Amino acid sequence: MVYNREIMDTRSWQHRVACLLVVIGGFLLRLYRLGEQSLWYDETVSAYLASLDIPGLISHTVGDIHPPGYYLFLHLWARCAGDTEFALAFFSLVFGTLLIPLSYAVARRLLGNRVALWAALVVAVSPYHLWYSQEVRMYTLGAALGMVALWHILTIVDFRRRGAFTSGDGGLLLAPIVGYVLASAAGLYVLYYFAFLLLSLNLFVIAHLIGQGRWATLRVWLLAQVAVLALYMPWLPIAWRQATNPPVPPWRGLVPIHRVALEAWSALSLGQSVQPAQVWPLLVAIGALFLVGIGCASGILNRQASDTKAQSSPNPAALLFTYVFGPLVLIQLASLLSPLYHVRYLFTYAPPFYILVAAGLVWLARRARLLAVAGVLALLGGSAFSIHQFHTNPRYAADDLRGAVGFIAQRWQPGDAILINAGYAYPGFLYYYPYPIAGKIRLIDYQEPAVTQQHQPLLLLTGTIDGDPDLGWGRPDSDFYATTEVETTAALSRVVQTHPRLWMLRIYDTVTDPDGVIRRWLPANMVPFEDRSFAGQSFPRVQGFVSPVQPSCSPGTLVTLDAGITLLGWQVPPTASAGTHLDVVLCWQVTSPSVAESPPYAVSLKLWGQRGQGSQEEVYLAAQQDEWPVGGLLHTPDWPAGDTIRHPMRLHLPAGLPPGQYWLDVEMYNPATMQPLLRQDGQGHTIPLAPVILIPQQPL
């Protein structure tokens, strides 16, 4: 090999300590803020599938676009480590960290100790690696399996020099063959895009073996591919159907080759948390290191290129270059039939890129030390900038499904329906919604329930309007189904007649509803009362709509406030449990036209308790909820005079409240001045509602 004469001994304690420090540093870098962000849609799919039993998991992935391997591993991991964001992401972090020593091992085998140590460092600080080491997806596992397969390929090819896969004493060396077969088959079960890597490596290895006239090795190599295929055969028909007839709506278009090249290079060099225009000098510098590394690894820039051992072995530069960019070329060719490219898939093939960059650094360090220092500073400085962007720039924040679902959970009331306006976004809702749900059904299958006031939310999953009739393969349990505008609007009309309010979680709805049928129908047939956007690249959004058909309000003692707003009645549950919530309904009415000229008023719902006895007795505030009545889009000046305005409120009760009797009251106030509205009957500003008995919380 090119660097087979190294002064540095890997058995020296300095080298071992350096390797260990690099791995620990890479681990800590990946551990920082792990699990702090919300899971985005793809990650919630991982969490959802990992929560299923194994038969259900496999059944679901049959109708998905990814194989079941990663989800099975994550399922087992979650059983041991839990299913929090941190625990689930730690599984990816393990393999992301493992890529550091794997890159070191491959680099050392091909290019020597110095390059290996630098390669480990470059991988450790790579923003691209950091991104996917913190993502609850299969990419670090797939990349690690690819490097394991590459390691065994190097062993298989090299041992042929001593004679047909034999060791020095003539024994058959099955271990590297078995290792390659198992790693390759596992990679195919983890990620379909692993097939592009195997195809690229096969083209390279077969061409090399034919060029060297190593026919015995070629036969064994081809038998190894047959073994990989045999292990994958149980899933192959499903994979073929998913590839040729995807059960999901199309969401990608053909990316022009120049954009692919720029995006791929930027991601490999400095990750996905920079814009190429921001860092183009650094991208050029890293490109120069990469080119020098290719020249060095190929022997063009090294005097040892005439070494007979190097000549009989695969060219390291060609092998590493093929590993990284061969799959990308194949993906682009396949995209002429069906668009397949996305920058995330390139990560599976990324590690050897950093080995070549490290080779360029080592070569420069021997011949142009100042240039090498400049290269290191460019690499580390660019990585630091990208990592800072990753952690702090909202542009690169994950979709805040945690916030969106939490907002719905805080505001949902019995009888409300929830529309997932992209049928496959429901895993995020199921993962983050803290309470039980009544169920999830397709919107077009909705019929009026026997009991309209449901005490658990019902999820309604929209379909792809005017989608391919074969979408979801016609499976009734598929997340994807085709529907029409007529079916969709008819179902929405049935929902409006039954549910007083409808919440809509919008994300990816431009994929399933490209013409905006639902987006137009809802505000045209219901009254918008809430609209909240959340952080994330996919712009998650929660909207609330009031149905024109409202339940009647229970009459109570009329209380009119100075502003000309009257509380007509209320509904308060007589009992509740600490640690749960109290669902209250208030009914208001505008009795004076002057309200239209008034500022918007807010409502404060308060629960009061009593503790102590005798002279030590005191009243304390046990829970409070302040909000705009109805919602942020339907303020009090917009209320039509004479109409009854139904205002559901949800009061969350702290877990530590002792059982006993409490009292509930409400007041309306001007949030700009914090001044409450006085009652016209002269009895202050608070309106007592009802006593509430807190009972001990029932065990689950």
C-alpha positions, 0 to 999 in steps of 0.5 A, spaced: 500 500 500 502 507 499 503 508 506 506 501 508 512 504 511 510 508 517 514 510 523 509 511 527 507 504 531 500 503 533 502 499 539 505 505 542 501 508 548 501 515 544 498 513 538 493 509 542 491 515 547 490 519 541 485 514 537 481 514 544 481 521 545 478 522 538 473 517 539 471 520 546 471 527 543 467 524 537 462 521 542 461 527 546 460 532 540 454 527 538 452 527 545 451 534 546 444 536 546 442 529 543 434 529 544 433 536 545 429 537 539 422 534 537 422 528 532 420 530 525 416 526 521 421 520 519 423 520 526 416 519 529 415 513 524 421 510 527 418 511 534 411 509 532 414 502 528 419 501 534 413 501 539 409 495 535 410 488 536 414 484 531 409 482 527 405 488 526 412 492 525 413 487 519 406 487 517 407 495 516 413 495 513 411 491 507 406 497 505 412 502 507 418 504 503 423 502 507 425 495 509 424 492 517 431 491 519 432 498 522 426 498 525 427 491 528 433 493 532 430 499 534 424 495 537 429 491 541 433 497 543 427 501 546 425 495 550 431 496 554 433 503 553 426 506 553 422 510 547 424 518 549 427 522 544 434 521 547 434 514 548 431 513 541 437 517 538 442 514 542 441 508 538 443 512 532 449 515 536 452 509 537 453 507 530 455 514 528 461 514 534 462 507 531 464 510 524 470 513 527 474 507 529 471 503 522 474 509 518 480 509 522 481 501 521 479 502 513 484 508 512 490 504 516 489 498 512 489 502 505 493 508 507 497 507 513 497 510 521 498 517 520 492 517 515 488 513 519 488 517 525 487 524 521 481 520 518 478 518 525 479 526 527 475 528 520 470 523 521 469 525 529 468 533 527 464 532 521 457 536 521 454 531 516 456 525 521 453 529 527 447 530 523 445 523 522 448 521 529 442 525 532 437 523 528 432 517 529 433 513 522 437 508 519 443 512 516 448 511 521 447 503 522 447 503 514 453 506 513 457 502 519 455 496 515 457 498 509 464 500 512 464 493 515 463 490 508 468 494 505 473 492 511 472 484 509 472 486 502 480 488 503 481 482 506 478 478 501 482 481 495 489 481 499 489 474 501 488 472 494 495 473 493 497 468 498 493 463 494 485 462 493 483 465 500 488 461 504 492 463 510 499 461 511 498 454 513 493 453 507 487 453 511 481 456 508 479 463 510 472 463 511 471 469 516 472 475 511 467 472 506 462 470 512 463 477 515 462 480 508 455 476 506 452 478 513 454 485 513 451 486 506 445 482 507 444 486 513 445 492 510 440 491 505 435 489 510 436 496 513 436 500 507 434 499 500 439 504 498 445 500 500 444 496 494 447 502 490 453 501 494 453 493 493 453 494 486 458 499 485 463 495 490 461 489 485 463 493 479 470 495 482 472 488 485 470 484 479 473 489 474 479 488 479 479 481 479 478 480 472 484 485 470 489 481 475 486 474 472 484 472 479 479 467 477 479 463 483 477 469 487 472 471 482 468 465 483 468 465 490 466 473 490 460 471 485 458 465 490 458 470 496 454 475 492 449 469 491 449 468 498 447 475 500 442 474 495 439 468 498 439 471 505 435 477 502 430 472 498 425 472 503 424 480 502 426 481 495 419 480 492 416 485 497 422 490 495 421 489 488 414 491 489 416 497 493 421 499 488 417 498 482 410 500 485 411 505 491 405 505 495 406 512 497 404 519 494 410 521 489 414 527 493 420 528 489 422 531 482 428 530 478 434 534 481 438 537 476 445 534 476 449 540 477 444 541 483 446 534 486 453 535 485 453 542 489 449 539 494 453 533 495 459 536 495 457 541 500 454 536 505 460 531 505 465 537 506 461 541 511 454 538 512 447 540 511 447 546 516 450 551 511 449 554 504 454 553 499 454 560 498 456 562 505 462 557 505 464 556 498 472 558 499 472 553 505 469 548 500 474 549 495 479 548 500 476 541 502 476 540 495 483 541 494 485 537 500 480 531 497 484 532 490 491 531 493 488 525 497 486 522 491 493 523 488 497 521 494 492 515 495 493 513 488 501 513 488 501 519 483 504 523 488 508 518 492 514 515 491 512 508 493 507 507 487 512 502 484 511 497 490 509 490 487 505 489 493 501 496 491 501 494 484 497 487 486 492 490 490 486 495 488 488 502 487 486 505 494 484 512 491 479 508 486 476 504 491 474 509 496 472 514 490 468 508 487 465 507 494 463 514 495 461 517 488 459 510 485 452 509 488 451 517 487 452 516 479 447 509 479 442 513 483 442 519 478 441 514 472 436 510 476 432 517 477 431 518 469 426 512 471 423 515 477 426 520 482 431 517 487 436 522 489 436 526 496 442 528 500 440 524 506 442 517 502 449 520 500 451 519 508 451 511 507 457 512 502 460 518 506 466 515 510 471 514 505 470 521 503 474 523 509 479 518 508 481 521 502 481 528 505 485 526 511 490 523 506 491 530 502 492 533 509 498 528 511 501 529 504 501 536 505 504 536 512 510 532 509 511 537 504 508 544 505 506 544 512 503 551 512 498 549 507 497 543 511 495 548 517 491 552 513 487 546 510 486 543 518 484 550 520 479 551 514 476 544 515 475 545 523 473 552 522 468 550 517 466 544 521 465 549 527 461 554 524 456 548 521 455 545 527 454 552 531 448 553 525 446 546 526 444 547 534 442 554 533 439 556 526 432 555 526 433 554 519 435 547 520 431 546 526 427 539 526 419 540 525 416 541 532 411 536 532 412 536 539 410 543 540 404 542 535 401 536 538 402 539 545 398 545 543 392 541 540 393 537 547 392 543 551 386 546 547 382 539 545 376 539 548 371 533 548 367 532 542 373 535 538 375 532 532 382 532 529 384 532 522 391 530 520 391 533 513 396 528 510 395 521 512 402 519 514 403 524 519 399 521 524 405 517 528 408 524 530 401 525 533 401 518 536 408 519 539 407 526 542 399 526 544 400 525 552 393 522 553 389 516 550 385 517 543 379 514 541 382 511 534 384 513 527 380 512 521 380 514 514 376 521 513 372 518 507 370 512 512 367 517 517 360 516 519 356 520 525 358 516 532 353 514 536 355 518 542 357 525 539 361 528 545 367 523 545 372 524 551 378 522 547 380 525 540 378 521 534 384 522 528 381 523 521 386 521 516 386 524 509 387 521 503 391 523 497 386 527 493 386 525 485 391 520 487 393 514 483 388 508 484 393 503 486 396 508 492 397 503 498 396 497 494 389 497 496 390 495 503 385 497 508 390 498 513 395 502 509 397 509 511 396 512 504 390 511 500 387 515 494 380 519 494 377 524 490 374 531 492 367 529 492 369 524 497 373 528 501 368 534 502 362 529 503 366 526 509 368 533 512 360 535 511 359 529 516 364 531 521 361 538 521 354 536 523 357 532 529 363 535 532 363 542 534 370 544 533 375 541 528 383 541 529 387 540 523 395 538 524 398 541 517 404 538 514 406 535 508 399 537 505 401 540 499 403 533 497 396 529 499 392 535 497 396 539 491 390 543 489 388 545 496 381 542 496 381 541 504 385 548 505 379 552 501 373 548 504 374 548 511 374 556 512 369 556 507 364 552 511 367 553 518 369 559 522 377 559 523 378 560 531 386 558 531 392 558 527 399 557 530 405 555 526 411 552 529 418 551 527 421 546 522 423 546 515 416 543 513 412 548 516 408 544 521 401 548 522 395 547 527 389 550 525 382 550 529 375 551 526 368 552 529 362 548 526 356 552 524 352 547 528 353 547 536 351 544 542 346 548 546 349 551 552 346 549 559 343 555 562 345 558 568 345 565 572 346 570 567 352 575 569 353 581 565 360 585 565 361 592 564 363 591 557 356 588 554 358 581 554 354 576 558 356 569 561 349 565 559 351 559 562 357 553 563 358 546 564 363 544 569 365 536 571 363 535 578 369 531 580 376 530 577 383 527 579 390 531 580 395 530 574 389 530 569 385 536 567 378 539 568 374 540 561 370 546 562 365 550 557 363 557 558 357 560 553 358 568 552 354 573 548 355 580 546 349 584 549 352 591 547 354 593 540 360 597 543 364 591 544 366 591 537 370 598 538 373 595 545 380 591 545 380 584 545 379 581 552 382 575 555 379 570 560 382 567 566 379 560 569 382 559 576 381 553 581 382 555 588 383 550 594 383 551 602 388 548 607 390 549 614 385 550 620 382 555 624 387 561 624 392 557 620 386 556 614 388 560 608 385 560 600 390 558 595 390 558 587 391 551 585 391 552 578 390 557 573 389 557 565 389 564 561 387 564 554 383 568 548 376 566 549 375 561 543 381 562 540 386 567 537 383 568 530 376 570 533 377 575 539 371 578 542 370 585 538 369 580 532 363 576 536 356 577 532 352 581 537 346 576 539 350 570 537 351 564 543 359 563 543 361 557 546 368 557 549 371 550 551 377 551 556 381 545 559 384 547 566 390 542 567 391 540 574 398 539 578 399 532 580 401 534 587 394 537 589 391 533 595 384 530 594 378 535 597 373 540 595 375 546 590 372 552 587 372 554 580 371 561 578 372 565 571 374 573 570 374 576 563 380 582 563 384 586 558 390 583 557 394 590 555 392 593 562 391 587 566 384 590 568 378 585 569 371 587 567 367 589 573 360 585 573 354 590 572 351 587 578 356 590 583 359 584 585 366 585 583 369 582 577 370 574 578 364 569 577 363 563 581 362 557 577 361 551 581 365 547 586 369 541 584 371 535 588 378 532 587 378 525 588 385 520 588 388 519 581 386 512 579 391 507 578 393 506 570 
